[in-house]
Amino acid sequence: MVATELLDRILDPVGRALSPEAARELIAMRADPQTQERIDRLADLANEGALSCEERSEYESLIAAAGVVAVLQAKARLVIEGNSAV
């Protein structure tokens, strides 16, 4: 099973528990400017092949967290779409 499929299955109960209001807030979530700046800097270093071991670990953790948020946001969109169809 692909990791994203497993993550989707693990987060399914969270998606089902979202109210429309919580779903809208989740969809609107973005990294704060300082965090986004750090992600961008680490991405640049990664593209240059210049990450230290510590930076690589940090970057991989941030990418994993972003993946979790993306799956939750997709589930939130389904909640909103389901409510607008009613």
C-alpha positions as CSV (number, residue, x, y, z in Angstrom):
1,M,0.0,0.0,0.0
2,V,1.3,3.5,-0.9
3,A,2.1,5.7,2.1
4,T,-0.4,8.3,1.0
5,E,-3.2,5.7,0.8
6,L,-2.3,4.5,4.3
7,L,-2.3,8.1,5.6
8,D,-5.7,8.7,4.0
9,R,-7.1,5.6,5.7
10,I,-5.6,6.6,9.1
11,L,-7.1,10.1,8.8
12,D,-10.5,9.0,7.6
13,P,-12.1,9.1,11.1
14,V,-10.9,12.7,11.4
15,G,-12.4,13.7,8.1
16,R,-15.8,12.1,9.1
17,A,-15.7,14.0,12.4
18,L,-15.3,17.5,10.8
19,S,-18.1,19.9,11.0
20,P,-18.6,22.2,8.0
21,E,-17.2,25.1,10.0
22,A,-14.1,23.2,11.1
23,A,-13.7,22.0,7.5
24,R,-13.6,25.6,6.2
25,E,-11.0,26.5,8.9
26,L,-8.9,23.6,8.0
27,I,-9.0,24.4,4.2
28,A,-7.9,27.9,5.0
29,M,-4.9,26.8,7.0
30,R,-1.5,28.0,5.8
31,A,2.0,28.1,7.3
32,D,2.8,31.3,9.1
33,P,5.3,33.5,7.2
34,Q,8.3,32.6,9.3
35,T,7.6,28.8,8.9
36,Q,7.0,29.3,5.1
37,E,10.3,31.2,4.8
38,R,12.1,28.3,6.6
39,I,10.5,25.7,4.3
40,D,11.4,27.7,1.2
41,R,15.0,28.1,2.5
42,L,15.3,24.4,3.1
43,A,13.8,23.6,-0.3
44,D,16.4,25.8,-1.9
45,L,19.2,24.1,-0.1
46,A,17.8,20.7,-1.0
47,N,17.6,21.7,-4.7
48,E,21.2,22.8,-4.4
49,G,22.2,19.5,-2.7
50,A,23.5,21.6,0.2
51,L,21.4,20.4,3.2
52,S,23.2,19.3,6.3
53,C,22.0,16.1,8.0
54,E,20.1,18.1,10.6
55,E,18.5,20.3,7.9
56,R,17.5,17.3,5.9
57,S,15.8,15.8,8.9
58,E,14.0,19.1,9.6
59,Y,12.9,19.4,5.9
60,E,11.7,15.8,5.8
61,S,9.6,16.4,8.9
62,L,8.1,19.6,7.5
63,I,7.3,17.8,4.3
64,A,5.6,15.0,6.2
65,A,3.6,17.4,8.2
66,A,2.5,19.2,5.1
67,G,1.4,15.9,3.7
68,V,-0.8,15.3,6.7
69,V,-2.3,18.7,6.4
70,A,-2.9,18.2,2.6
71,V,-4.8,15.0,3.2
72,L,-6.9,16.6,6.0
73,Q,-7.6,19.5,3.7
74,A,-8.8,17.2,1.0
75,K,-11.1,15.5,3.4
76,A,-12.4,18.9,4.5
77,R,-13.2,19.8,0.9
78,L,-15.2,16.6,0.7
79,V,-17.2,17.7,3.8
80,I,-17.9,21.1,2.2
81,E,-18.9,19.5,-1.1
82,G,-21.1,17.1,0.6
83,N,-22.9,19.8,2.5
84,S,-23.4,22.0,-0.5
85,A,-24.9,19.1,-2.4
86,V,-27.7,18.8,0.3
